[in-house]
Protein backbone atom coordinates (compact mmCIF):
# COMPACT_ATOMS: atom_id res chain seq x y z
CA UNK A 1 0.00 0.00 0.00
CA UNK A 2 1.32 3.44 -0.94
CA UNK A 3 1.87 5.82 1.97
CA UNK A 4 -0.67 8.66 1.83
CA UNK A 5 0.48 12.27 1.81
CA UNK A 6 -1.19 14.46 4.44
CA UNK A 7 -1.39 18.17 4.97
CA UNK A 8 -1.89 19.07 8.62
CA UNK A 9 -5.51 19.93 7.82
CA UNK A 10 -6.12 16.59 6.07
CA UNK A 11 -4.45 14.72 8.92
CA UNK A 12 -6.78 16.40 11.44
CA UNK A 13 -9.76 15.50 9.22
CA UNK A 14 -8.60 11.87 9.04
CA UNK A 15 -8.09 11.73 12.82
CA UNK A 16 -11.60 13.09 13.36
CA UNK A 17 -12.96 10.40 11.01
CA UNK A 18 -11.14 7.74 13.06
CA UNK A 19 -12.58 9.29 16.22
CA UNK A 20 -16.08 8.90 14.76
CA UNK A 21 -15.45 5.18 14.11
CA UNK A 22 -15.88 4.47 17.83
CA UNK A 23 -14.40 1.26 19.20
CA UNK A 24 -11.73 -0.28 16.96
CA UNK A 25 -10.07 -3.66 17.42
CA UNK A 26 -6.37 -3.35 18.23
CA UNK A 27 -4.27 -4.21 15.21
CA UNK A 28 -1.20 -5.57 16.99
CA UNK A 29 -2.24 -7.69 20.00
CA UNK A 30 0.28 -8.24 22.77
CA UNK A 31 2.20 -5.11 21.90
CA UNK A 32 2.51 -2.44 24.62
CA UNK A 33 2.51 0.20 21.89
CA UNK A 34 -0.59 -1.25 20.24
CA UNK A 35 -2.63 1.92 20.81
CA UNK A 36 -0.19 3.92 18.69
CA UNK A 37 0.53 1.11 16.24
CA UNK A 38 -3.19 0.65 15.55
CA UNK A 39 -3.57 4.37 14.84
CA UNK A 40 -0.56 4.28 12.50
CA UNK A 41 -2.17 1.37 10.65
CA UNK A 42 -5.43 3.31 10.30
CA UNK A 43 -3.50 6.29 8.95
CA UNK A 44 -1.50 4.06 6.61
CA UNK A 45 1.85 5.22 7.96
CA UNK A 46 4.88 3.41 9.38
CA UNK A 47 6.89 3.93 12.56
CA UNK A 48 5.57 7.39 13.40
CA UNK A 49 6.73 8.74 10.03
CA UNK A 50 4.17 11.47 9.42
CA UNK A 51 4.22 12.18 5.66
CA UNK A 52 3.47 15.90 5.91
CA UNK A 53 5.30 17.91 3.20
CA UNK A 54 7.73 20.50 4.58
CA UNK A 55 6.87 19.50 8.15
CA UNK A 56 9.35 16.80 9.15
CA UNK A 57 9.37 18.25 12.67
CA UNK A 58 5.92 16.82 13.50
CA UNK A 59 5.63 13.79 15.80
CA UNK A 60 2.65 11.54 16.51
CA UNK A 61 2.14 10.54 20.16
CA UNK A 62 -0.68 8.27 21.29
CA UNK A 63 -1.59 7.22 24.83
CA UNK A 64 -4.23 5.20 26.67
CA UNK A 65 -6.52 7.26 28.91
CA UNK A 66 -6.94 4.33 31.32
CA UNK A 67 -4.00 3.05 33.32
CA UNK A 68 -0.92 4.74 34.68
CA UNK A 69 1.55 4.02 31.90
CA UNK A 70 3.94 6.79 30.95
CA UNK A 71 4.79 8.03 27.48
CA UNK A 72 8.39 8.23 26.30
CA UNK A 73 9.32 11.76 25.32
CA UNK A 74 12.83 11.09 24.05
CA UNK A 75 15.91 8.89 24.50
CA UNK A 76 19.21 10.49 25.46
CA UNK A 77 22.25 8.93 27.11
CA UNK A 78 23.87 10.88 29.94
CA UNK A 79 27.19 12.65 29.50
CA UNK A 80 30.10 12.22 29.26
CA UNK A 81 28.79 9.87 26.54
CA UNK A 82 32.23 8.61 25.55
CA UNK A 83 32.50 6.95 28.97
CA UNK A 84 29.28 4.92 28.50
CA UNK A 85 28.41 5.52 32.13
CA UNK A 86 25.21 3.45 32.21
CA UNK A 87 26.95 0.09 31.63
CA UNK A 88 30.42 1.06 32.90
CA UNK A 89 29.45 2.88 36.10
CA UNK A 90 25.80 2.40 37.06
CA UNK A 91 25.33 -1.22 36.01
CA UNK A 92 28.82 -2.37 36.97
CA UNK A 93 28.99 -0.76 40.41
CA UNK A 94 25.35 -0.22 41.41
CA UNK A 95 23.56 -3.06 39.63
CA UNK A 96 21.91 -6.07 41.28
CA UNK A 97 21.29 -9.67 40.16
CA UNK A 98 18.74 -9.82 37.34
CA UNK A 99 15.49 -11.51 38.42
CA UNK A 100 15.88 -13.97 35.54
CA UNK A 101 19.60 -14.63 36.05
CA UNK A 102 20.24 -18.34 35.61
CA UNK A 103 16.83 -18.77 33.95
CA UNK A 104 16.49 -16.66 30.83
CA UNK A 105 19.96 -15.08 31.15
CA UNK A 106 23.38 -16.28 32.39
CA UNK A 107 23.74 -16.80 36.14
CA UNK A 108 25.87 -13.66 36.52
CA UNK A 109 23.43 -11.37 34.66
CA UNK A 110 23.10 -8.01 36.43
CA UNK A 111 20.41 -5.36 36.15
CA UNK A 112 20.13 -1.59 36.58
CA UNK A 113 16.49 -0.74 35.95
CA UNK A 114 15.59 2.51 37.64
CA UNK A 115 13.01 5.29 37.47
CA UNK A 116 14.14 8.50 39.14
CA UNK A 117 12.97 12.07 39.50
CA UNK A 118 14.00 15.38 41.06
CA UNK A 119 11.39 15.33 43.85
CA UNK A 120 11.96 12.07 45.74
CA UNK A 121 14.85 9.64 45.83
CA UNK A 122 14.27 5.97 45.05
CA UNK A 123 14.54 3.31 47.75
CA UNK A 124 18.04 2.64 46.42
CA UNK A 125 19.09 6.25 46.99
CA UNK A 126 19.04 7.54 43.42
CA UNK A 127 17.57 10.83 42.29
CA UNK A 128 17.84 13.71 39.84
CA UNK A 129 19.45 17.01 40.88
CA UNK A 130 19.09 20.25 38.93
CA UNK A 131 22.43 22.08 38.85
CA UNK A 132 21.38 25.52 37.66
CA UNK A 133 24.85 27.03 38.09
CA UNK A 134 26.41 24.55 35.66
CA UNK A 135 23.23 24.10 33.58
CA UNK A 136 23.12 20.35 34.16
CA UNK A 137 20.56 17.73 35.17
CA UNK A 138 22.62 15.32 37.26
CA UNK A 139 22.12 11.72 38.38
CA UNK A 140 22.80 11.52 42.12
CA UNK A 141 23.30 8.75 44.69
CA UNK A 142 22.85 9.13 48.45
CA UNK A 143 23.66 6.02 50.51
CA UNK A 144 21.81 7.45 53.52
CA UNK A 145 18.54 7.35 51.54
CA UNK A 146 18.72 3.62 50.81
CA UNK A 147 15.92 1.58 52.41
CA UNK A 148 17.04 -1.02 54.98
CA UNK A 149 15.63 -3.83 52.85
CA UNK A 150 18.41 -3.16 50.36
CA UNK A 151 21.19 -3.55 52.97
CA UNK A 152 22.74 -6.56 51.23
CA UNK A 153 22.83 -4.68 47.95
CA UNK A 154 24.24 -1.56 49.64
CA UNK A 155 26.99 -3.65 51.24
CA UNK A 156 27.88 -4.93 47.78
CA UNK A 157 28.00 -1.35 46.44
CA UNK A 158 30.35 -0.38 49.26
CA UNK A 159 32.70 -3.22 48.33
CA UNK A 160 32.54 -2.40 44.62
CA UNK A 161 32.97 1.37 44.64
CA UNK A 162 32.20 2.87 48.09
CA UNK A 163 29.25 4.89 49.31
CA UNK A 164 30.15 8.41 48.16
CA UNK A 165 28.39 10.43 45.48
CA UNK A 166 28.68 9.10 41.92
CA UNK A 167 32.09 9.80 40.38
CA UNK A 168 32.02 10.72 37.59
CA UNK A 169 28.47 12.00 37.92
CA UNK A 170 26.29 11.26 34.86
CA UNK A 171 24.44 14.34 33.62
CA UNK A 172 22.47 15.88 30.79
CA UNK A 173 23.40 19.42 29.81
CA UNK A 174 20.51 21.85 29.49
CA UNK A 175 21.50 22.66 25.90
CA UNK A 176 21.75 18.97 24.98
CA UNK A 177 18.22 18.43 26.28
CA UNK A 178 16.92 21.49 24.42
CA UNK A 179 18.54 20.29 21.20
CA UNK A 180 17.15 16.77 21.58
CA UNK A 181 13.65 17.99 22.33
CA UNK A 182 13.80 20.56 19.55
CA UNK A 183 14.49 17.80 17.05
CA UNK A 184 12.15 15.20 18.54
CA UNK A 185 9.12 17.04 19.90
CA UNK A 186 9.12 20.46 18.24
CA UNK A 187 5.49 19.98 17.19
CA UNK A 188 3.20 17.08 18.01
CA UNK A 189 -0.16 15.50 17.32
CA UNK A 190 -1.14 13.99 20.67
CA UNK A 191 -4.00 11.48 20.68
CA UNK A 192 -5.65 10.03 23.80
CA UNK A 193 -7.62 6.80 23.53
CA UNK A 194 -10.07 4.89 25.70
CA UNK A 195 -9.38 1.16 25.84
CA UNK A 196 -11.25 -1.99 26.84
CA UNK A 197 -10.85 -5.77 26.73
CA UNK A 198 -13.51 -8.12 25.38
CA UNK A 199 -12.92 -11.86 25.08
CA UNK A 200 -9.18 -11.32 25.27
CA UNK A 201 -9.19 -8.71 22.50
CA UNK A 202 -8.22 -5.09 23.15
CA UNK A 203 -10.27 -2.31 21.59
CA UNK A 204 -9.47 1.41 21.29
CA UNK A 205 -11.62 4.51 20.91
CA UNK A 206 -9.58 7.53 19.91
CA UNK A 207 -11.37 10.23 21.83
CA UNK A 208 -9.17 13.33 22.14
CA UNK A 209 -7.06 14.94 19.41
CA UNK A 210 -4.56 17.64 20.34
CA UNK A 211 -2.36 19.67 18.02
CA UNK A 212 0.64 20.91 20.00
CA UNK A 213 2.87 23.58 18.49
CA UNK A 214 6.23 25.09 19.49
CA UNK A 215 7.75 23.14 22.36
CA UNK A 216 8.65 25.68 25.04
CA UNK A 217 12.22 25.07 26.25
CA UNK A 218 11.68 27.25 29.30
CA UNK A 219 9.18 24.70 30.62
CA UNK A 220 11.43 21.67 30.16
CA UNK A 221 13.78 22.04 33.13
CA UNK A 222 10.91 23.21 35.31
CA UNK A 223 9.03 20.00 34.41
CA UNK A 224 12.04 17.92 35.49
CA UNK A 225 12.34 19.98 38.68
CA UNK A 226 8.67 19.30 39.53
CA UNK A 227 8.90 15.57 38.78
CA UNK A 228 6.58 15.85 35.76
CA UNK A 229 9.35 14.63 33.47
CA UNK A 230 11.22 11.63 34.91
CA UNK A 231 14.33 9.70 33.85
CA UNK A 232 14.35 5.96 33.30
CA UNK A 233 17.25 3.54 32.91
CA UNK A 234 16.93 -0.02 31.70
CA UNK A 235 20.23 -1.86 31.43
CA UNK A 236 21.35 -5.42 31.99
CA UNK A 237 24.66 -7.14 31.45
CA UNK A 238 23.73 -8.33 27.97
CA UNK A 239 22.08 -5.15 26.72
CA UNK A 240 21.59 -1.46 27.52
CA UNK A 241 18.11 -0.36 26.48
CA UNK A 242 19.17 3.23 27.01
CA UNK A 243 18.17 6.20 29.12
CA UNK A 244 14.99 8.09 28.40
CA UNK A 245 12.75 10.82 29.75
CA UNK A 246 9.07 10.01 30.22
CA UNK A 247 5.92 11.78 31.41
CA UNK A 248 2.51 10.81 32.76
CA UNK A 249 -0.53 10.87 30.54
CA UNK A 250 -2.03 14.30 30.03
CA UNK A 251 1.19 16.20 30.82
CA UNK A 252 2.50 16.66 27.29
CA UNK A 253 0.38 19.73 26.38
CA UNK A 254 1.94 21.59 29.32
CA UNK A 255 5.23 21.81 27.39
CA UNK A 256 3.87 23.71 24.37
CA UNK A 257 3.11 27.34 23.64
CA UNK A 258 0.05 26.58 21.50
CA UNK A 259 -2.55 23.86 22.14
CA UNK A 260 -5.52 23.14 19.87
CA UNK A 261 -8.07 20.47 20.80
CA UNK A 262 -10.33 18.97 18.13
CA UNK A 263 -13.57 17.36 19.24
N, C-alpha and C positions, 0 to 999 in steps of 0.2 A: 504493500500500500504506500502510495506517495505521501510524504509529509505535507500537511496543509500549511499554507502561509497565512498568518494572522496579522491584522493590524490590532492595536490595543482595543479599539472599539469592537472589532469582530470577535476578539477573544472574550471580551466581557459579555457580548451577546451569546456566544457559545456556552459560557459558564452559566448564564442565566437559564439557557435551555436545559442544561444538565440539572440545574437546581429544580426546574419544573418537572423533571422525570421522577422525582420522589425517590423511593427506595430502590437501590441498584445493587445487584449481587457483586461482591468483591471479585475482581478478576484474577487475583494472584493469592489464593488461599495459603495460609501458613506463613505469610511474609509480614513482618512487623510494619513494613512500609506500604502495605497493601492499599491503605486509604489514598496515598499519593499515586501509587502505581496504577490503580484503577482509574483515577482521574486522568492520568497521562494517556492511558489506553483510550478513554472516551474522547480525548482531544486529538488522538492520533499522533502523539509526539513520543519521543524517546528520551529517557534519562534527564528529565527536566530541561530539555533543550527547546526553549520557547522560540519558535521560528517567526519572530517579529522583525521585519526589515528595519535596519538602522537602530535597533534597540537591544543589542546584545547584553546590556546591563540589567535586564529584567530576569528575576528568578520566580519560580513557582514553589510556594510552600503550602503544604496541606497538613491538617492536624485533626485528630478526633476530638470532639467536644467532651465525650465521656472519658473517664479515666484520668490518670495523673501523669501520663507520659510527657516527656519533654521533647522539644523540637531542636534539632541541631542547627545552630546558626552558621558555624564555620569551623573548619579544622585548622589548627596552627600549632606547630611544635614550639616549645619554649626555647628561648635563647640561653646561652650561646649554642646555636643549632649544630655547629661543627662537633660539639662534644657529645651529642646524642644523649642528653642527660636522663631521658626517661628510662632507656634500658641500662645505661652505664652507671647511673647514680641511684635513681629511685627504685627501680626493680632490683638491682644488684644488692643494694644496702638496706632497703626498707621494704622489700617484698616479703611475702609469706607463702607457704606451700599452697599450690593450686588445689582447689577442692577436688579436681579430677586427676591429680597426680597419681601415677601408678595404675590408672584406669583408662582414661582416654589419652593421657599424655605420659611421658616418661616419669619415673618415680621422683626425680629431682626438679620437676617443673615448678617454677615459682610464678607468683602473680602480683601485680600492682594495679588493682582496679579501684579507683577512688573518685568520688565526687566531692568537690570542695568549693567553698564560697568565702566571701569576705566578711560575713556576719558571725558565723559560728565555726569553730574548729570541729573536725571529725573526731570520732572516738579513738583514732590513732594519732591525733595531734596535728593533723595537717590543715592548713587554711590558706587563704589568699590575702595578701597585704598590698594595699595601694601605696606606692612610694611616689608621692606627688613631686618631691624635690628632684628625683632622678627620672621622673616620667616613666615609671615601670609598674607593672602588675606582677608581684613576686609570689612564688610558691614558698610557704614557710612551714617549718616543723617545730613544735614545742613539746618536748618530752613530758613536761609537767601536766599537759592536757590529755595524756593518754589514759584511757579507762583501765581500771585494774584488771579487767578480764583479758586484756592484751599484754599482761605482764611477761609471759613467756616470749611473745614476739618482741617486746621492748628489750628484754634481756639479750635477744639475738641481735637486735640493732646495735646495742651498746658494744657487743663483741665485734660486730662488723665494721662500724664506723664511729661509734660514740654517740652521745646524746645532745650534742650542740646543734645549733641552727645549721640548715643545709649549707654545704660548701663544696663547690660553687652553688649559688642559689638560682634555680631556674626562674626565668622571668619572660614576660612579653612587654616589649617597649610600646608605649602609647602609639607612636607613629606606625609601628608594624601592625598593630591592631586596626588602626584607622585605614591603612592601605588595604589590609585583607578584607575588611568589611566593605570598603569602597568598591572593591572589585566583585565581591560576592553578593552583597545585599543592597546595592545602591538603590534599586527599585524592586518592588516585590508584589506579586499577586498572592494574597494569603487567603486560603479557603479553609473554613471550618466545617466539619461533617459530623452529623449524628451517626451512631453505629448501633447495630443490634445483631444478635445471633439467633438463627432459626434452623433447627435440625442440623446443627454443626456447620452451617454456612453463615458467613458474615455479610451483612448488607450495610450500605452507606447511603446517607441522604445528605447531599452537599447543600448546606443551609445558609451559609454566610460567606459573601464574597467581598473581599477588601482589596482595594488598590492602594498600595503604599508607595509614596514617592519621596525621594531625597532623604536617605538615611542621615540622621543628625549625629555627627561625631561627638558633639558636646554631651549627648545623653549616654554615650557608650560607657565611659568610665564610671559615671554616676550609677548606671545600672549594675555594674560589677560591684561597686561599693555597697549598694543596697541589697545584694544577693539575688537580684532579678536575673542576672546573667551569671551562670556558674561554670566552672571548669571541670572537665571529666577526663580521667586517664583510664586506659584499658590496655595493659601490657602484660604479657606472659613471656616466659623464657623463649618459647618458639616463635613469638610474633608480637610486634607492637602495633596495636590498632590505632595508635595516635592520640594526640590530645585535641580536645574540641571544647567549644563554648556552646552551652545550651540554655534554653529558657523555657519557662512554663507556658502552657497554652494561654492564649489571650494577651501575652505580654508584647508580642512583636510590634503591634501598631504604636506602642509607646516610643519607639526609636525613630519614628519618621516625622518629618515636618508636615506632610500632607497625607490625610487619610480620607479615602472615599469608600463608602459602604453601599453596595448594590443589593437591593432586596428583590 
